[in-house]
Amino acid sequence: MLYWAAVFFIIAVIAAVLGFGGLVSASASIAQILFFIFLVLFVVSLIFGVVRRPGPPR
């Protein structure tokens, strides 16, 4: 689960650079929305990865 948290974080950073950096003015609002979506997914994945407990041995 921490792998997915890292993936979502990288996507959020890329979306932030495109959306808040003004590099692509036509799709800046879409990139800003994607930034917040993937930032939320990153936080949720990080929380689930940290609190996930290993199950009993089989």
PDBQT receptor file of N, H, CA, C and O in Angstrom, charges set to zero:
ATOM      1  N   MET A   1       0.824  -1.188   0.000  1.00  0.00    +0.000 N 
ATOM      2  CA  MET A   1       0.000   0.000   0.000  1.00  0.00    +0.000 C 
ATOM      3  C   MET A   1       0.870   1.255   0.000  1.00  0.00    +0.000 C 
ATOM      4  O   MET A   1       0.468   2.276  -0.558  1.00  0.00    +0.000 OA
ATOM      5  N   LEU A   2       2.037   1.200   0.606  1.00  0.00    +0.000 N 
ATOM      6  H   LEU A   2       2.363   0.370   1.058  1.00  0.00    +0.000 HD
ATOM      7  CA  LEU A   2       2.916   2.363   0.604  1.00  0.00    +0.000 C 
ATOM      8  C   LEU A   2       3.452   2.652  -0.795  1.00  0.00    +0.000 C 
ATOM      9  O   LEU A   2       3.783   3.795  -1.112  1.00  0.00    +0.000 OA
ATOM     10  N   TYR A   3       3.540   1.616  -1.634  1.00  0.00    +0.000 N 
ATOM     11  H   TYR A   3       3.271   0.687  -1.377  1.00  0.00    +0.000 HD
ATOM     12  CA  TYR A   3       3.939   1.815  -3.025  1.00  0.00    +0.000 C 
ATOM     13  C   TYR A   3       2.942   2.725  -3.730  1.00  0.00    +0.000 C 
ATOM     14  O   TYR A   3       3.328   3.656  -4.437  1.00  0.00    +0.000 OA
ATOM     15  N   TRP A   4       1.649   2.446  -3.529  1.00  0.00    +0.000 N 
ATOM     16  H   TRP A   4       1.336   1.690  -2.954  1.00  0.00    +0.000 HD
ATOM     17  CA  TRP A   4       0.614   3.265  -4.166  1.00  0.00    +0.000 C 
ATOM     18  C   TRP A   4       0.609   4.677  -3.604  1.00  0.00    +0.000 C 
ATOM     19  O   TRP A   4       0.317   5.631  -4.325  1.00  0.00    +0.000 OA
ATOM     20  N   ALA A   5       0.926   4.818  -2.338  1.00  0.00    +0.000 N 
ATOM     21  H   ALA A   5       1.163   4.043  -1.752  1.00  0.00    +0.000 HD
ATOM     22  CA  ALA A   5       1.018   6.155  -1.753  1.00  0.00    +0.000 C 
ATOM     23  C   ALA A   5       2.112   6.959  -2.448  1.00  0.00    +0.000 C 
ATOM     24  O   ALA A   5       1.933   8.142  -2.737  1.00  0.00    +0.000 OA
ATOM     25  N   ALA A   6       3.233   6.318  -2.711  1.00  0.00    +0.000 N 
ATOM     26  H   ALA A   6       3.378   5.357  -2.477  1.00  0.00    +0.000 HD
ATOM     27  CA  ALA A   6       4.324   7.000  -3.411  1.00  0.00    +0.000 C 
ATOM     28  C   ALA A   6       3.930   7.355  -4.842  1.00  0.00    +0.000 C 
ATOM     29  O   ALA A   6       4.259   8.437  -5.328  1.00  0.00    +0.000 OA
ATOM     30  N   VAL A   7       3.229   6.449  -5.514  1.00  0.00    +0.000 N 
ATOM     31  H   VAL A   7       2.962   5.570  -5.119  1.00  0.00    +0.000 HD
ATOM     32  CA  VAL A   7       2.779   6.710  -6.885  1.00  0.00    +0.000 C 
ATOM     33  C   VAL A   7       1.828   7.898  -6.912  1.00  0.00    +0.000 C 
ATOM     34  O   VAL A   7       1.976   8.791  -7.747  1.00  0.00    +0.000 OA
ATOM     35  N   PHE A   8       0.852   7.920  -6.005  1.00  0.00    +0.000 N 
ATOM     36  H   PHE A   8       0.732   7.195  -5.327  1.00  0.00    +0.000 HD
ATOM     37  CA  PHE A   8      -0.101   9.024  -5.958  1.00  0.00    +0.000 C 
ATOM     38  C   PHE A   8       0.595  10.339  -5.627  1.00  0.00    +0.000 C 
ATOM     39  O   PHE A   8       0.215  11.389  -6.145  1.00  0.00    +0.000 OA
ATOM     40  N   PHE A   9       1.604  10.291  -4.774  1.00  0.00    +0.000 N 
ATOM     41  H   PHE A   9       1.913   9.438  -4.353  1.00  0.00    +0.000 HD
ATOM     42  CA  PHE A   9       2.338  11.503  -4.424  1.00  0.00    +0.000 C 
ATOM     43  C   PHE A   9       3.082  12.060  -5.634  1.00  0.00    +0.000 C 
ATOM     44  O   PHE A   9       3.078  13.269  -5.866  1.00  0.00    +0.000 OA
ATOM     45  N   ILE A  10       3.715  11.187  -6.398  1.00  0.00    +0.000 N 
ATOM     46  H   ILE A  10       3.718  10.205  -6.210  1.00  0.00    +0.000 HD
ATOM     47  CA  ILE A  10       4.446  11.632  -7.587  1.00  0.00    +0.000 C 
ATOM     48  C   ILE A  10       3.492  12.240  -8.607  1.00  0.00    +0.000 C 
ATOM     49  O   ILE A  10       3.796  13.271  -9.206  1.00  0.00    +0.000 OA
ATOM     50  N   ILE A  11       2.336  11.604  -8.808  1.00  0.00    +0.000 N 
ATOM     51  H   ILE A  11       2.088  10.767  -8.322  1.00  0.00    +0.000 HD
ATOM     52  CA  ILE A  11       1.347  12.140  -9.741  1.00  0.00    +0.000 C 
ATOM     53  C   ILE A  11       0.825  13.486  -9.243  1.00  0.00    +0.000 C 
ATOM     54  O   ILE A  11       0.602  14.397 -10.041  1.00  0.00    +0.000 OA
ATOM     55  N   ALA A  12       0.631  13.616  -7.942  1.00  0.00    +0.000 N 
ATOM     56  H   ALA A  12       0.813  12.876  -7.294  1.00  0.00    +0.000 HD
ATOM     57  CA  ALA A  12       0.163  14.882  -7.378  1.00  0.00    +0.000 C 
ATOM     58  C   ALA A  12       1.187  15.986  -7.579  1.00  0.00    +0.000 C 
ATOM     59  O   ALA A  12       0.822  17.124  -7.876  1.00  0.00    +0.000 OA
ATOM     60  N   VAL A  13       2.454  15.667  -7.422  1.00  0.00    +0.000 N 
ATOM     61  H   VAL A  13       2.751  14.743  -7.181  1.00  0.00    +0.000 HD
ATOM     62  CA  VAL A  13       3.501  16.672  -7.618  1.00  0.00    +0.000 C 
ATOM     63  C   VAL A  13       3.557  17.106  -9.085  1.00  0.00    +0.000 C 
ATOM     64  O   VAL A  13       3.707  18.293  -9.374  1.00  0.00    +0.000 OA
ATOM     65  N   ILE A  14       3.440  16.154 -10.005  1.00  0.00    +0.000 N 
ATOM     66  H   ILE A  14       3.318  15.190  -9.771  1.00  0.00    +0.000 HD
ATOM     67  CA  ILE A  14       3.439  16.494 -11.430  1.00  0.00    +0.000 C 
ATOM     68  C   ILE A  14       2.243  17.377 -11.767  1.00  0.00    +0.000 C 
ATOM     69  O   ILE A  14       2.376  18.362 -12.492  1.00  0.00    +0.000 OA
ATOM     70  N   ALA A  15       1.082  17.021 -11.241  1.00  0.00    +0.000 N 
ATOM     71  H   ALA A  15       0.974  16.220 -10.652  1.00  0.00    +0.000 HD
ATOM     72  CA  ALA A  15      -0.112  17.833 -11.490  1.00  0.00    +0.000 C 
ATOM     73  C   ALA A  15       0.040  19.224 -10.885  1.00  0.00    +0.000 C 
ATOM     74  O   ALA A  15      -0.437  20.203 -11.460  1.00  0.00    +0.000 OA
ATOM     75  N   ALA A  16       0.697  19.324  -9.737  1.00  0.00    +0.000 N 
ATOM     76  H   ALA A  16       1.085  18.529  -9.269  1.00  0.00    +0.000 HD
ATOM     77  CA  ALA A  16       0.910  20.630  -9.111  1.00  0.00    +0.000 C 
ATOM     78  C   ALA A  16       1.834  21.499  -9.950  1.00  0.00    +0.000 C 
ATOM     79  O   ALA A  16       1.590  22.695 -10.112  1.00  0.00    +0.000 OA
ATOM     80  N   VAL A  17       2.887  20.907 -10.479  1.00  0.00    +0.000 N 
ATOM     81  H   VAL A  17       3.086  19.936 -10.347  1.00  0.00    +0.000 HD
ATOM     82  CA  VAL A  17       3.812  21.671 -11.317  1.00  0.00    +0.000 C 
ATOM     83  C   VAL A  17       3.090  22.198 -12.547  1.00  0.00    +0.000 C 
ATOM     84  O   VAL A  17       3.273  23.353 -12.931  1.00  0.00    +0.000 OA
ATOM     85  N   LEU A  18       2.271  21.356 -13.166  1.00  0.00    +0.000 N 
ATOM     86  H   LEU A  18       2.122  20.418 -12.854  1.00  0.00    +0.000 HD
ATOM     87  CA  LEU A  18       1.547  21.786 -14.358  1.00  0.00    +0.000 C 
ATOM     88  C   LEU A  18       0.442  22.785 -14.023  1.00  0.00    +0.000 C 
ATOM     89  O   LEU A  18       0.238  23.754 -14.754  1.00  0.00    +0.000 OA
ATOM     90  N   GLY A  19      -0.263  22.555 -12.930  1.00  0.00    +0.000 N 
ATOM     91  H   GLY A  19      -0.097  21.768 -12.336  1.00  0.00    +0.000 HD
ATOM     92  CA  GLY A  19      -1.405  23.400 -12.602  1.00  0.00    +0.000 C 
ATOM     93  C   GLY A  19      -1.056  24.715 -11.950  1.00  0.00    +0.000 C 
ATOM     94  O   GLY A  19      -1.619  25.752 -12.299  1.00  0.00    +0.000 OA
ATOM     95  N   PHE A  20      -0.136  24.684 -11.009  1.00  0.00    +0.000 N 
ATOM     96  H   PHE A  20       0.321  23.841 -10.726  1.00  0.00    +0.000 HD
ATOM     97  CA  PHE A  20       0.197  25.893 -10.272  1.00  0.00    +0.000 C 
ATOM     98  C   PHE A  20       1.386  26.629 -10.875  1.00  0.00    +0.000 C 
ATOM     99  O   PHE A  20       1.602  27.805 -10.582  1.00  0.00    +0.000 OA
ATOM    100  N   GLY A  21       2.151  25.949 -11.708  1.00  0.00    +0.000 N 
ATOM    101  H   GLY A  21       1.976  24.994 -11.945  1.00  0.00    +0.000 HD
ATOM    102  CA  GLY A  21       3.312  26.576 -12.317  1.00  0.00    +0.000 C 
ATOM    103  C   GLY A  21       2.979  27.411 -13.529  1.00  0.00    +0.000 C 
ATOM    104  O   GLY A  21       3.797  28.223 -13.962  1.00  0.00    +0.000 OA
ATOM    105  N   GLY A  22       1.797  27.231 -14.086  1.00  0.00    +0.000 N 
ATOM    106  H   GLY A  22       1.132  26.572 -13.735  1.00  0.00    +0.000 HD
ATOM    107  CA  GLY A  22       1.388  28.013 -15.237  1.00  0.00    +0.000 C 
ATOM    108  C   GLY A  22       2.032  27.565 -16.534  1.00  0.00    +0.000 C 
ATOM    109  O   GLY A  22       2.026  28.311 -17.513  1.00  0.00    +0.000 OA
ATOM    110  N   LEU A  23       2.589  26.356 -16.564  1.00  0.00    +0.000 N 
ATOM    111  H   LEU A  23       2.594  25.750 -15.769  1.00  0.00    +0.000 HD
ATOM    112  CA  LEU A  23       3.223  25.874 -17.784  1.00  0.00    +0.000 C 
ATOM    113  C   LEU A  23       2.207  25.601 -18.885  1.00  0.00    +0.000 C 
ATOM    114  O   LEU A  23       2.466  25.865 -20.059  1.00  0.00    +0.000 OA
ATOM    115  N   VAL A  24       1.070  25.080 -18.507  1.00  0.00    +0.000 N 
ATOM    116  H   VAL A  24       0.859  24.866 -17.553  1.00  0.00    +0.000 HD
ATOM    117  CA  VAL A  24       0.034  24.750 -19.480  1.00  0.00    +0.000 C 
ATOM    118  C   VAL A  24      -1.214  25.519 -19.071  1.00  0.00    +0.000 C 
ATOM    119  O   VAL A  24      -1.968  25.077 -18.205  1.00  0.00    +0.000 OA
ATOM    120  N   SER A  25      -1.424  26.652 -19.687  1.00  0.00    +0.000 N 
ATOM    121  H   SER A  25      -0.811  27.011 -20.391  1.00  0.00    +0.000 HD
ATOM    122  CA  SER A  25      -2.519  27.515 -19.245  1.00  0.00    +0.000 C 
ATOM    123  C   SER A  25      -3.887  26.944 -19.584  1.00  0.00    +0.000 C 
ATOM    124  O   SER A  25      -4.844  27.172 -18.844  1.00  0.00    +0.000 OA
ATOM    125  N   ALA A  26      -4.004  26.208 -20.682  1.00  0.00    +0.000 N 
ATOM    126  H   ALA A  26      -3.227  26.023 -21.283  1.00  0.00    +0.000 HD
ATOM    127  CA  ALA A  26      -5.309  25.677 -21.093  1.00  0.00    +0.000 C 
ATOM    128  C   ALA A  26      -5.793  24.593 -20.140  1.00  0.00    +0.000 C 
ATOM    129  O   ALA A  26      -6.992  24.486 -19.881  1.00  0.00    +0.000 OA
ATOM    130  N   SER A  27      -4.881  23.795 -19.622  1.00  0.00    +0.000 N 
ATOM    131  H   SER A  27      -3.907  23.882 -19.832  1.00  0.00    +0.000 HD
ATOM    132  CA  SER A  27      -5.301  22.694 -18.760  1.00  0.00    +0.000 C 
ATOM    133  C   SER A  27      -4.901  22.916 -17.302  1.00  0.00    +0.000 C 
ATOM    134  O   SER A  27      -4.804  21.958 -16.536  1.00  0.00    +0.000 OA
ATOM    135  N   ALA A  28      -4.674  24.147 -16.920  1.00  0.00    +0.000 N 
ATOM    136  H   ALA A  28      -4.753  24.925 -17.542  1.00  0.00    +0.000 HD
ATOM    137  CA  ALA A  28      -4.239  24.431 -15.555  1.00  0.00    +0.000 C 
ATOM    138  C   ALA A  28      -5.306  24.067 -14.540  1.00  0.00    +0.000 C 
ATOM    139  O   ALA A  28      -4.986  23.530 -13.480  1.00  0.00    +0.000 OA
ATOM    140  N   SER A  29      -6.556  24.346 -14.838  1.00  0.00    +0.000 N 
ATOM    141  H   SER A  29      -6.816  24.782 -15.700  1.00  0.00    +0.000 HD
ATOM    142  CA  SER A  29      -7.610  24.022 -13.873  1.00  0.00    +0.000 C 
ATOM    143  C   SER A  29      -7.773  22.518 -13.728  1.00  0.00    +0.000 C 
ATOM    144  O   SER A  29      -8.035  22.029 -12.630  1.00  0.00    +0.000 OA
ATOM    145  N   ILE A  30      -7.623  21.783 -14.814  1.00  0.00    +0.000 N 
ATOM    146  H   ILE A  30      -7.411  22.180 -15.706  1.00  0.00    +0.000 HD
ATOM    147  CA  ILE A  30      -7.708  20.319 -14.743  1.00  0.00    +0.000 C 
ATOM    148  C   ILE A  30      -6.547  19.775 -13.921  1.00  0.00    +0.000 C 
ATOM    149  O   ILE A  30      -6.732  18.869 -13.108  1.00  0.00    +0.000 OA
ATOM    150  N   ALA A  31      -5.360  20.317 -14.124  1.00  0.00    +0.000 N 
ATOM    151  H   ALA A  31      -5.209  21.053 -14.784  1.00  0.00    +0.000 HD
ATOM    152  CA  ALA A  31      -4.197  19.866 -13.369  1.00  0.00    +0.000 C 
ATOM    153  C   ALA A  31      -4.341  20.189 -11.886  1.00  0.00    +0.000 C 
ATOM    154  O   ALA A  31      -3.910  19.405 -11.041  1.00  0.00    +0.000 OA
ATOM    155  N   GLN A  32      -4.940  21.332 -11.559  1.00  0.00    +0.000 N 
ATOM    156  H   GLN A  32      -5.290  21.969 -12.245  1.00  0.00    +0.000 HD
ATOM    157  CA  GLN A  32      -5.152  21.663 -10.152  1.00  0.00    +0.000 C 
ATOM    158  C   GLN A  32      -6.135  20.699  -9.511  1.00  0.00    +0.000 C 
ATOM    159  O   GLN A  32      -5.934  20.281  -8.371  1.00  0.00    +0.000 OA
ATOM    160  N   ILE A  33      -7.191  20.338 -10.223  1.00  0.00    +0.000 N 
ATOM    161  H   ILE A  33      -7.354  20.677 -11.150  1.00  0.00    +0.000 HD
ATOM    162  CA  ILE A  33      -8.161  19.374  -9.702  1.00  0.00    +0.000 C 
ATOM    163  C   ILE A  33      -7.499  18.017  -9.514  1.00  0.00    +0.000 C 
ATOM    164  O   ILE A  33      -7.695  17.365  -8.488  1.00  0.00    +0.000 OA
ATOM    165  N   LEU A  34      -6.710  17.586 -10.505  1.00  0.00    +0.000 N 
ATOM    166  H   LEU A  34      -6.550  18.115 -11.338  1.00  0.00    +0.000 HD
ATOM    167  CA  LEU A  34      -6.005  16.309 -10.388  1.00  0.00    +0.000 C 
ATOM    168  C   LEU A  34      -5.022  16.321  -9.227  1.00  0.00    +0.000 C 
ATOM    169  O   LEU A  34      -4.844  15.305  -8.555  1.00  0.00    +0.000 OA
ATOM    170  N   PHE A  35      -4.386  17.457  -8.986  1.00  0.00    +0.000 N 
ATOM    171  H   PHE A  35      -4.531  18.283  -9.531  1.00  0.00    +0.000 HD
ATOM    172  CA  PHE A  35      -3.469  17.564  -7.857  1.00  0.00    +0.000 C 
ATOM    173  C   PHE A  35      -4.175  17.250  -6.549  1.00  0.00    +0.000 C 
ATOM    174  O   PHE A  35      -3.679  16.462  -5.744  1.00  0.00    +0.000 OA
ATOM    175  N   PHE A  36      -5.328  17.862  -6.337  1.00  0.00    +0.000 N 
ATOM    176  H   PHE A  36      -5.731  18.502  -6.991  1.00  0.00    +0.000 HD
ATOM    177  CA  PHE A  36      -6.036  17.640  -5.080  1.00  0.00    +0.000 C 
ATOM    178  C   PHE A  36      -6.593  16.223  -4.988  1.00  0.00    +0.000 C 
ATOM    179  O   PHE A  36      -6.602  15.638  -3.905  1.00  0.00    +0.000 OA
ATOM    180  N   ILE A  37      -7.055  15.665  -6.099  1.00  0.00    +0.000 N 
ATOM    181  H   ILE A  37      -7.048  16.141  -6.979  1.00  0.00    +0.000 HD
ATOM    182  CA  ILE A  37      -7.560  14.286  -6.089  1.00  0.00    +0.000 C 
ATOM    183  C   ILE A  37      -6.446  13.319  -5.716  1.00  0.00    +0.000 C 
ATOM    184  O   ILE A  37      -6.623  12.475  -4.838  1.00  0.00    +0.000 OA
ATOM    185  N   PHE A  38      -5.297  13.436  -6.380  1.00  0.00    +0.000 N 
ATOM    186  H   PHE A  38      -5.153  14.121  -7.094  1.00  0.00    +0.000 HD
ATOM    187  CA  PHE A  38      -4.204  12.515  -6.101  1.00  0.00    +0.000 C 
ATOM    188  C   PHE A  38      -3.546  12.792  -4.757  1.00  0.00    +0.000 C 
ATOM    189  O   PHE A  38      -2.973  11.882  -4.157  1.00  0.00    +0.000 OA
ATOM    190  N   LEU A  39      -3.613  14.010  -4.278  1.00  0.00    +0.000 N 
ATOM    191  H   LEU A  39      -4.079  14.749  -4.765  1.00  0.00    +0.000 HD
ATOM    192  CA  LEU A  39      -3.108  14.291  -2.943  1.00  0.00    +0.000 C 
ATOM    193  C   LEU A  39      -3.960  13.589  -1.890  1.00  0.00    +0.000 C 
ATOM    194  O   LEU A  39      -3.430  13.038  -0.926  1.00  0.00    +0.000 OA
ATOM    195  N   VAL A  40      -5.277  13.609  -2.073  1.00  0.00    +0.000 N 
ATOM    196  H   VAL A  40      -5.708  14.057  -2.857  1.00  0.00    +0.000 HD
ATOM    197  CA  VAL A  40      -6.174  12.898  -1.157  1.00  0.00    +0.000 C 
ATOM    198  C   VAL A  40      -5.928  11.398  -1.245  1.00  0.00    +0.000 C 
ATOM    199  O   VAL A  40      -5.876  10.721  -0.218  1.00  0.00    +0.000 OA
ATOM    200  N   LEU A  41      -5.776  10.865  -2.463  1.00  0.00    +0.000 N 
ATOM    201  H   LEU A  41      -5.819  11.415  -3.298  1.00  0.00    +0.000 HD
ATOM    202  CA  LEU A  41      -5.486   9.438  -2.613  1.00  0.00    +0.000 C 
ATOM    203  C   LEU A  41      -4.155   9.073  -1.962  1.00  0.00    +0.000 C 
ATOM    204  O   LEU A  41      -4.028   7.994  -1.383  1.00  0.00    +0.000 OA
ATOM    205  N   PHE A  42      -3.169   9.952  -2.048  1.00  0.00    +0.000 N 
ATOM    206  H   PHE A  42      -3.272  10.829  -2.518  1.00  0.00    +0.000 HD
ATOM    207  CA  PHE A  42      -1.884   9.725  -1.400  1.00  0.00    +0.000 C 
ATOM    208  C   PHE A  42      -2.040   9.629   0.107  1.00  0.00    +0.000 C 
ATOM    209  O   PHE A  42      -1.508   8.712   0.733  1.00  0.00    +0.000 OA
ATOM    210  N   VAL A  43      -2.766  10.568   0.691  1.00  0.00    +0.000 N 
ATOM    211  H   VAL A  43      -3.198  11.313   0.183  1.00  0.00    +0.000 HD
ATOM    212  CA  VAL A  43      -2.947  10.574   2.145  1.00  0.00    +0.000 C 
ATOM    213  C   VAL A  43      -3.711   9.336   2.598  1.00  0.00    +0.000 C 
ATOM    214  O   VAL A  43      -3.345   8.714   3.596  1.00  0.00    +0.000 OA
ATOM    215  N   VAL A  44      -4.768   8.972   1.877  1.00  0.00    +0.000 N 
ATOM    216  H   VAL A  44      -5.065   9.477   1.067  1.00  0.00    +0.000 HD
ATOM    217  CA  VAL A  44      -5.552   7.783   2.241  1.00  0.00    +0.000 C 
ATOM    218  C   VAL A  44      -4.693   6.532   2.132  1.00  0.00    +0.000 C 
ATOM    219  O   VAL A  44      -4.726   5.686   3.025  1.00  0.00    +0.000 OA
ATOM    220  N   SER A  45      -3.925   6.397   1.053  1.00  0.00    +0.000 N 
ATOM    221  H   SER A  45      -3.898   7.084   0.327  1.00  0.00    +0.000 HD
ATOM    222  CA  SER A  45      -3.060   5.229   0.891  1.00  0.00    +0.000 C 
ATOM    223  C   SER A  45      -1.985   5.187   1.963  1.00  0.00    +0.000 C 
ATOM    224  O   SER A  45      -1.648   4.115   2.466  1.00  0.00    +0.000 OA
ATOM    225  N   LEU A  46      -1.454   6.331   2.310  1.00  0.00    +0.000 N 
ATOM    226  H   LEU A  46      -1.728   7.201   1.902  1.00  0.00    +0.000 HD
ATOM    227  CA  LEU A  46      -0.435   6.389   3.350  1.00  0.00    +0.000 C 
ATOM    228  C   LEU A  46      -1.011   5.960   4.692  1.00  0.00    +0.000 C 
ATOM    229  O   LEU A  46      -0.373   5.209   5.430  1.00  0.00    +0.000 OA
ATOM    230  N   ILE A  47      -2.198   6.425   5.010  1.00  0.00    +0.000 N 
ATOM    231  H   ILE A  47      -2.717   7.035   4.410  1.00  0.00    +0.000 HD
ATOM    232  CA  ILE A  47      -2.839   6.054   6.277  1.00  0.00    +0.000 C 
ATOM    233  C   ILE A  47      -3.115   4.559   6.319  1.00  0.00    +0.000 C 
ATOM    234  O   ILE A  47      -2.826   3.902   7.319  1.00  0.00    +0.000 OA
ATOM    235  N   PHE A  48      -3.676   4.013   5.234  1.00  0.00    +0.000 N 
ATOM    236  H   PHE A  48      -3.911   4.547   4.421  1.00  0.00    +0.000 HD
ATOM    237  CA  PHE A  48      -3.961   2.582   5.214  1.00  0.00    +0.000 C 
ATOM    238  C   PHE A  48      -2.680   1.756   5.247  1.00  0.00    +0.000 C 
ATOM    239  O   PHE A  48      -2.669   0.664   5.815  1.00  0.00    +0.000 OA
ATOM    240  N   GLY A  49      -1.606   2.253   4.653  1.00  0.00    +0.000 N 
ATOM    241  H   GLY A  49      -1.615   3.140   4.191  1.00  0.00    +0.000 HD
ATOM    242  CA  GLY A  49      -0.341   1.533   4.681  1.00  0.00    +0.000 C 
ATOM    243  C   GLY A  49       0.304   1.534   6.051  1.00  0.00    +0.000 C 
ATOM    244  O   GLY A  49       0.986   0.577   6.417  1.00  0.00    +0.000 OA
ATOM    245  N   VAL A  50       0.099   2.590   6.808  1.00  0.00    +0.000 N 
ATOM    246  H   VAL A  50      -0.455   3.367   6.510  1.00  0.00    +0.000 HD
ATOM    247  CA  VAL A  50       0.699   2.686   8.138  1.00  0.00    +0.000 C 
ATOM    248  C   VAL A  50      -0.101   1.893   9.159  1.00  0.00    +0.000 C 
ATOM    249  O   VAL A  50       0.479   1.199   9.994  1.00  0.00    +0.000 OA
ATOM    250  N   VAL A  51      -1.422   1.984   9.106  1.00  0.00    +0.000 N 
ATOM    251  H   VAL A  51      -1.894   2.548   8.428  1.00  0.00    +0.000 HD
ATOM    252  CA  VAL A  51      -2.238   1.324  10.120  1.00  0.00    +0.000 C 
ATOM    253  C   VAL A  51      -2.557  -0.122   9.780  1.00  0.00    +0.000 C 
ATOM    254  O   VAL A  51      -3.156  -0.833  10.587  1.00  0.00    +0.000 OA
ATOM    255  N   ARG A  52      -2.168  -0.553   8.612  1.00  0.00    +0.000 N 
ATOM    256  H   ARG A  52      -1.682   0.025   7.957  1.00  0.00    +0.000 HD
ATOM    257  CA  ARG A  52      -2.436  -1.936   8.227  1.00  0.00    +0.000 C 
ATOM    258  C   ARG A  52      -1.585  -2.872   9.074  1.00  0.00    +0.000 C 
ATOM    259  O   ARG A  52      -0.358  -2.776   9.094  1.00  0.00    +0.000 OA
ATOM    260  N   ARG A  53      -2.241  -3.752   9.752  1.00  0.00    +0.000 N 
ATOM    261  H   ARG A  53      -3.237  -3.831   9.736  1.00  0.00    +0.000 HD
ATOM    262  CA  ARG A  53      -1.556  -4.703  10.628  1.00  0.00    +0.000 C 
ATOM    263  C   ARG A  53      -1.441  -6.045   9.919  1.00  0.00    +0.000 C 
ATOM    264  O   ARG A  53      -2.357  -6.452   9.205  1.00  0.00    +0.000 OA
ATOM    265  N   PRO A  54      -0.324  -6.730  10.111  1.00  0.00    +0.000 N 
ATOM    266  CA  PRO A  54      -0.212  -8.062   9.512  1.00  0.00    +0.000 C 
ATOM    267  C   PRO A  54      -1.191  -9.026  10.176  1.00  0.00    +0.000 C 
ATOM    268  O   PRO A  54      -1.428  -8.959  11.382  1.00  0.00    +0.000 OA
ATOM    269  N   GLY A  55      -1.742  -9.902   9.385  1.00  0.00    +0.000 N 
ATOM    270  H   GLY A  55      -1.549  -9.957   8.406  1.00  0.00    +0.000 HD
ATOM    271  CA  GLY A  55      -2.697 -10.871   9.905  1.00  0.00    +0.000 C 
ATOM    272  C   GLY A  55      -1.997 -11.979  10.671  1.00  0.00    +0.000 C 
ATOM    273  O   GLY A  55      -0.768 -12.036  10.712  1.00  0.00    +0.000 OA
ATOM    274  N   PRO A  56      -2.777 -12.852  11.274  1.00  0.00    +0.000 N 
ATOM    275  CA  PRO A  56      -2.176 -13.967  12.010  1.00  0.00    +0.000 C 
ATOM    276  C   PRO A  56      -1.462 -14.913  11.041  1.00  0.00    +0.000 C 
ATOM    277  O   PRO A  56      -1.886 -15.060   9.895  1.00  0.00    +0.000 OA
ATOM    278  N   PRO A  57      -0.390 -15.548  11.493  1.00  0.00    +0.000 N 
ATOM    279  CA  PRO A  57       0.337 -16.473  10.611  1.00  0.00    +0.000 C 
ATOM    280  C   PRO A  57      -0.548 -17.648  10.223  1.00  0.00    +0.000 C 
ATOM    281  O   PRO A  57      -1.363 -18.133  11.008  1.00  0.00    +0.000 OA
ATOM    282  N   ARG A  58      -0.362 -18.081   9.002  1.00  0.00    +0.000 N 
ATOM    283  H   ARG A  58       0.299 -17.688   8.364  1.00  0.00    +0.000 HD
ATOM    284  CA  ARG A  58      -1.172 -19.211   8.512  1.00  0.00    +0.000 C 
ATOM    285  C   ARG A  58      -0.433 -20.501   8.633  1.00  0.00    +0.000 C 
ATOM    286  O   ARG A  58      -0.962 -21.552   8.269  1.00  0.00    +0.000 OA
TER     287      ARG A  58
